[in-house]
């Protein structure tokens, strides 16, 4: 990016900062006025190893979590040790020098705490700054563990969301704060105290050999109003009701919603048989609501055996929030056999990341059909009809995949395991500006 364009990007960041300070509380789509630039900014830090799994913009900072241990500032070579979590300045891109909490395991999700400056992190760690704190922790702006926040599970947490004063945690665990909770829990976002909410996510898919892996929540999102929660993962029952890999929960009433679909089957045989490759215990990878909450988009893996003629393996699919029991997707966009790991919904575009080679490729399986669109590792889709936005195609080194996409007031953040984005060096982290 040239100096003039970089200056324009920094001005844009400043213009949007007022909105940024009130940015969304994790995962739900962020309304943007236009499609982002295909030219990433130069100022974001480089992550030298591992994978970026989580990005959260909170106040004047961006927090980044994953499996890494070292980062560097842009245009420098000095290596900065950071164990699974770091922060950088939202306007300048410089790593916050005195923010270096020590966790002993991966950070998979980050949500802003209600106070507007602290964060809640989730993942596979068991200690924070040398103190036992398993899978959930609150850290203040200095990186100090907030000792009054008591949330924990006996397993790992893959996603945290904050809606008002509620902290929603999903993953693979049997207890939260020592009390039985099956893979989904709602806690107080300030103290970590467990609520009475108790909707279990149970019954993992039965493999061909007859074994049944433990159920888990892979991802989830709640609309901005905190009314609807959609969970996805390896399960066949939610709250005791049959739900195949996806379920909607009414948060105010703490009940499983009537909305349901059988388009992501998870049984071992019959009409509900798992349609994707048997090497996966679940096809589900990410879900995000639109900014207005009217619809949500699910992206999947799967190695579709039917070349996506009828299945939803390796697709992005739009679902209407007010759909009925037995709902079907509004549209789908197929990669033709490659995984999509992440999705960000902005109202004007739906961005998808993975290790895909194509979009608009229903019918293909590791080859391009006529009319397909080459979109290496990242792409954009029209919310209206699900077709690719062919004017936006920056590309990225595919690797395993883009694990995180987050839309904010300044643009679209990308977290991945590779070092090339938009034809430039951006190690595992980048920003496409508005």
C-alpha positions in Angstrom: 0.0 0.0 0.0 1.4 3.4 -0.9 1.9 6.2 1.7 -1.1 8.2 0.4 -3.4 5.2 0.6 -2.1 4.4 4.0 -2.9 7.9 5.1 -6.4 7.6 3.8 -6.8 4.4 5.7 -5.6 6.0 9.0 -8.0 8.9 8.5 -10.8 6.5 7.9 -9.9 4.8 11.2 -10.0 8.1 13.0 -13.4 9.0 11.5 -14.9 5.7 12.5 -13.4 5.7 16.0 -16.5 7.1 17.7 -18.5 4.2 16.4 -15.7 1.8 17.2 -15.7 2.7 20.9 -19.2 1.3 21.0 -18.5 -1.7 18.9 -20.5 -4.9 19.1 -20.1 -7.3 22.0 -18.8 -10.3 20.0 -19.6 -12.1 16.8 -22.9 -10.5 15.6 -22.5 -8.8 12.2 -21.3 -5.2 12.1 -23.2 -2.9 9.6 -20.8 -1.4 7.1 -21.7 1.1 4.4 -19.8 -0.5 1.6 -17.6 -3.4 0.6 -14.1 -3.2 2.1 -11.0 -2.4 0.1 -9.1 -5.3 -1.3 -5.8 -3.6 -0.3 -4.9 -4.5 3.3 -3.4 -1.8 5.6 0.3 -1.9 6.3 0.2 -1.3 10.0 -1.2 -4.5 11.5 1.3 -6.6 13.5 2.7 -9.9 12.3 2.1 -13.1 14.2 5.2 -15.3 13.7 3.9 -18.7 14.5 0.7 -20.7 15.3 -2.7 -19.6 14.2 -4.9 -16.6 15.0 -8.2 -17.9 16.2 -9.9 -14.9 17.8 -10.0 -11.1 17.1 -12.0 -8.6 19.2 -12.1 -4.8 18.9 -12.6 -3.2 22.3 -12.4 0.5 22.8 -9.1 1.8 21.3 -7.6 -1.7 21.1 -7.8 -4.9 19.1 -7.2 -8.1 21.1 -5.9 -11.2 19.3 -6.0 -14.8 20.5 -4.8 -18.1 19.2 -2.0 -20.7 19.4 0.9 -18.4 18.8 3.8 -17.3 21.1 5.6 -14.5 19.2 4.5 -11.3 17.4 6.3 -8.4 15.8 5.3 -4.9 14.9 4.9 -4.0 11.2 8.2 -2.9 9.6 10.3 -4.2 12.5 12.1 -7.4 13.4 12.1 -7.3 17.2 10.3 -10.4 18.4 7.8 -9.9 21.2 6.9 -12.9 23.3 3.1 -13.2 23.7 1.6 -16.4 25.0 -1.7 -17.0 23.1 -2.9 -13.4 23.6 -1.8 -9.8 22.7 -3.3 -6.4 22.1 -2.5 -3.6 19.6 -3.6 0.0 19.2 -6.5 0.2 16.8 -5.4 3.4 15.2 -1.6 2.8 14.8 -1.4 -1.0 14.7 1.4 -1.0 17.3 1.5 -3.8 19.8 0.7 -2.7 23.4 4.1 -3.0 25.0 2.9 -3.5 28.6 0.0 -5.9 27.9 1.4 -9.5 28.1 -0.7 -11.8 30.2 0.6 -15.3 30.5 -1.8 -18.2 29.6 -0.7 -21.8 29.2 -3.0 -22.8 26.4 -4.8 -21.5 23.3 -7.3 -18.7 23.3 -10.2 -19.5 21.0 -12.6 -16.7 21.7 -12.6 -13.1 23.1 -15.6 -11.0 24.1 -15.7 -7.4 25.6 -16.6 -7.3 29.2 -19.5 -5.1 30.3 -17.2 -2.4 31.7 -16.0 -1.6 28.2 -12.3 -2.0 28.9 -11.8 -5.5 30.2 -12.1 -8.7 28.1 -13.4 -12.2 28.7 -11.2 -14.9 27.1 -12.1 -18.5 26.5 -10.1 -21.5 25.3 -8.0 -24.5 26.3 -5.9 -22.9 29.0 -5.9 -23.9 32.7 -3.8 -21.1 34.2 -3.7 -17.3 33.8 -0.7 -15.4 35.1 0.3 -18.5 37.0 -3.0 -18.9 38.8 -5.4 -21.8 38.1 -8.3 -20.5 35.9 -9.6 -23.1 33.5 -11.2 -22.2 30.1 -12.7 -18.8 31.1 -11.1 -15.7 32.5 -11.5 -11.9 32.7 -8.5 -9.7 32.1 -8.4 -5.9 32.8 -6.7 -3.4 30.5 -3.3 -4.1 32.1 -3.6 -7.8 31.5 -4.2 -8.6 35.1 -6.5 -11.5 35.9 -9.7 -10.2 37.5 -9.9 -12.4 40.6 -13.5 -11.7 41.4 -14.6 -13.3 38.1 -15.2 -16.9 39.0 -16.3 -18.6 35.8 -14.8 -21.9 34.9 -15.6 -25.2 33.2 -14.1 -28.7 33.5 -13.3 -28.8 29.8 -12.7 -26.2 27.1 -14.7 -23.3 25.7 -14.7 -22.5 22.0 -17.0 -19.5 22.1 -18.0 -16.7 24.4 -20.6 -14.0 23.8 -21.7 -11.1 25.9 -25.3 -9.8 25.6 -26.2 -7.1 28.2 -25.0 -8.7 31.5 -25.1 -12.2 30.2 -22.1 -14.3 29.3 -22.9 -17.2 27.1 -20.2 -19.9 26.9 -20.2 -22.9 24.5 -17.7 -25.7 24.0 -17.1 -29.2 25.3 -17.6 -29.5 29.1 -19.8 -31.3 31.6 -19.8 -28.7 34.4 -19.6 -24.9 34.7 -18.6 -23.6 38.1 -18.8 -27.1 39.4 -22.5 -27.5 38.4 -23.7 -29.8 35.7 -24.0 -28.1 32.3 -23.8 -29.9 29.1 -21.6 -27.9 26.7 -23.6 -24.7 27.0 -23.8 -22.3 30.0 -25.0 -18.8 30.8 -23.2 -16.8 33.5 -23.1 -13.3 34.9 -20.8 -11.3 32.6 -19.4 -9.3 35.5 -18.9 -11.9 38.2 -18.9 -15.2 36.3 -21.7 -16.5 38.6 -23.7 -19.3 37.0 -27.4 -18.6 36.0 -30.3 -21.0 36.2 -30.2 -21.4 32.4 -29.8 -25.1 31.8 -30.2 -26.3 28.2 -27.9 -29.2 27.5 -26.3 -29.8 24.1 -26.0 -33.6 23.9 -25.6 -36.8 21.7 -22.7 -36.5 19.4 -22.7 -38.2 16.0 -22.4 -41.9 15.9 -19.5 -42.9 13.7 -19.5 -45.8 11.3 -17.6 -47.9 13.8 -20.4 -47.4 16.3 -18.5 -45.0 18.6 -20.1 -41.7 19.6 -17.7 -38.8 20.3 -18.8 -36.4 23.0 -21.2 -33.7 21.9 -19.8 -30.2 21.6 -20.7 -26.6 20.6 -18.3 -25.6 17.9 -19.6 -22.0 17.4 -22.6 -19.8 18.2 -23.9 -16.3 17.8 -26.7 -14.3 19.3 -28.5 -11.4 17.6 -27.6 -8.0 18.9 -30.8 -7.7 20.9 -30.0 -10.9 22.8 -33.3 -12.6 21.8 -32.1 -15.5 19.6 -29.0 -17.7 20.1 -27.9 -20.1 17.4 -25.6 -22.9 18.3 -23.8 -25.2 15.9 -21.7 -28.3 16.4 -21.6 -32.0 17.0 -24.9 -32.9 18.6 -28.3 -34.4 18.0 -30.3 -33.1 20.9 -30.6 -29.6 22.5 -32.7 -29.3 25.7 -33.8 -32.9 25.1 -35.3 -32.0 21.7 -34.0 -33.4 18.4 -31.8 -30.9 16.7 -29.3 -31.9 14.0 -26.0 -29.9 14.3 -27.8 -26.6 14.6 -30.4 -25.2 17.1 -32.0 -21.9 17.9 -32.6 -20.9 21.6 -34.9 -18.2 22.8 -32.7 -16.4 25.4 -35.4 -14.4 27.3 -37.4 -17.5 28.0 -34.4 -20.0 28.1 -36.3 -22.4 25.9 -35.4 -24.2 22.6 -37.1 -22.3 19.8 -39.5 -23.9 17.4 -37.1 -23.0 14.5 -35.4 -26.1 13.3 -34.0 -27.7 10.2 -32.9 -31.2 9.1 -30.6 -29.8 6.4 -27.5 -30.6 8.5 -28.3 -34.3 9.3 -26.2 -35.9 12.0 -27.6 -39.5 12.5 -25.8 -42.6 11.5 -28.3 -44.0 9.0 -31.6 -43.3 7.1 -32.9 -39.9 6.0 -30.9 -38.2 8.7 -27.6 -39.7 7.8 -24.5 -37.5 7.9 -24.0 -36.4 4.3 -20.4 -35.2 4.6 -17.1 -37.0 4.8 -16.9 -39.5 7.6 -13.6 -38.1 8.7 -15.4 -35.1 10.3 -17.5 -35.5 13.5 -19.3 -32.3 12.5 -19.6 -30.3 9.4 -20.3 -27.0 11.2 -17.6 -24.3 11.4 -19.1 -20.8 12.0 -22.3 -18.8 12.2 -23.1 -15.1 12.4 -26.3 -13.0 12.5 -26.8 -10.1 10.2 -26.6 -6.7 11.9 -30.4 -6.3 12.0 -30.9 -9.9 13.3 -33.2 -10.8 10.4 -31.0 -13.7 9.1 -27.9 -15.6 9.9 -25.3 -17.4 7.8 -23.7 -20.8 8.5 -20.5 -22.0 6.9 -19.3 -25.6 6.8 -16.7 -28.2 5.9 -17.5 -31.7 4.7 -16.1 -33.1 1.5 -19.6 -33.3 -0.1 -20.1 -36.8 -1.6 -23.0 -35.5 -3.8 -21.0 -32.6 -5.2 -23.3 -30.2 -3.3 -26.2 -31.0 -5.5 -28.4 -31.4 -2.4 -26.2 -31.3 0.7 -24.8 -28.3 2.6 -21.3 -29.6 3.1 -18.6 -27.0 2.1 -21.1 -24.2 1.7 -22.2 -20.9 3.0 -26.0 -20.8 3.6 -28.4 -18.1 4.6 -31.2 -18.8 7.1 -34.1 -16.5 8.0 -34.3 -15.9 11.8 -38.1 -16.2 11.8 -38.2 -19.4 9.9 -40.4 -22.3 10.9 -39.8 -25.8 12.1 -38.4 -27.8 9.2 -36.8 -24.6 7.7 -34.7 -24.7 4.5 -32.0 -22.4 3.5 -32.8 -19.2 1.5 -29.7 -19.8 -0.6 -26.4 -21.6 -0.6 -23.0 -20.9 -2.2 -20.8 -23.9 -2.8 -17.0 -24.2 -2.8 -16.9 -27.5 -4.6 -15.2 -29.5 -1.8 -13.2 -27.0 0.2 -13.8 -26.0 3.8 -15.2 -22.6 4.9 -14.1 -21.8 8.5 -15.4 -18.3 9.1 -18.0 -15.8 8.2 -18.7 -12.1 8.8 -22.0 -10.5 7.9 -22.1 -6.7 7.3 -25.4 -6.1 5.5 -23.8 -5.1 2.2 -21.6 -8.2 2.0 -21.1 -11.7 3.6 -17.4 -12.4 3.8 -16.2 -16.0 4.0 -12.8 -17.4 4.8 -11.3 -20.9 4.6 -9.1 -22.8 2.3 -11.5 -22.7 -0.6 -10.4 -22.3 -4.2 -13.8 -21.3 -5.6 -17.2 -19.9 -4.9 -20.4 -20.3 -7.0 -19.2 -23.9 -7.6 -22.2 -26.2 -6.8 -21.7 -29.5 -8.6 -17.9 -29.4 -8.4 -15.7 -31.5 -6.3 -12.1 -30.5 -6.3 -12.6 -29.0 -9.8 -14.3 -25.8 -11.1 -17.7 -26.0 -12.8 -18.6 -23.7 -15.6 -19.5 -20.4 -14.1 -17.6 -20.9 -10.9 -15.5 -18.0 -9.4 -11.9 -18.4 -8.3 -11.6 -16.9 -4.8 -8.5 -18.3 -3.0 -8.9 -18.4 0.8 -11.3 -15.5 1.1 -14.3 -14.2 -0.7 -17.5 -12.1 -0.5 -21.1 -13.0 -1.2 -24.2 -11.0 -2.0 -26.7 -11.2 0.9 -29.7 -11.0 -1.5 -29.1 -14.0 -3.7 -25.9 -15.7 -2.4 -23.8 -15.2 -5.5 -20.2 -14.2 -5.2 -19.3 -10.5 -5.3 -16.9 -10.8 -8.2 -15.5 -7.3 -8.0 -13.8 -8.1 -4.6 -11.1 -10.8 -4.8 -8.0 -10.0 -2.8 -6.9 -13.6 -2.3 -4.8 -15.1 0.4 -2.4 -18.0 0.8 -4.9 -20.8 1.6 -3.1 -22.9 4.2 -5.4 -24.6 6.6 -7.8 -21.7 6.4 -8.9 -18.3 7.6 -10.1 -19.1 11.1 -11.5 -15.7 12.0 -13.3 -12.8 10.2 -14.4 -9.8 12.2 -16.2 -6.8 10.8 -15.7 -3.5 12.6 -16.0 0.2 12.1 -12.6 0.4 10.4 -12.9 -2.7 8.1 -12.6 -6.4 8.1 -10.0 -8.2 10.3 -8.7 -11.6 9.2 -7.0 -14.2 11.4 -5.4 -17.3 9.8 -2.4 -19.6 9.7 -0.7 -18.1 6.6 1.5 -15.1 5.7 0.1 -13.7 2.4 -3.0 -11.5 2.2 -4.0 -9.5 -0.8 -0.6 -10.2 -2.4 1.3 -8.7 0.5 3.1 -10.1 3.6 0.7 -10.1 6.5 1.6 -12.9 8.8 -1.6 -14.5 10.2 -3.4 -11.2 10.8 -4.6 -8.4 8.5 -7.1 -5.7 8.0 -9.0 -4.8 4.8 -10.1 -1.1 5.5 -13.3 0.5 4.6 
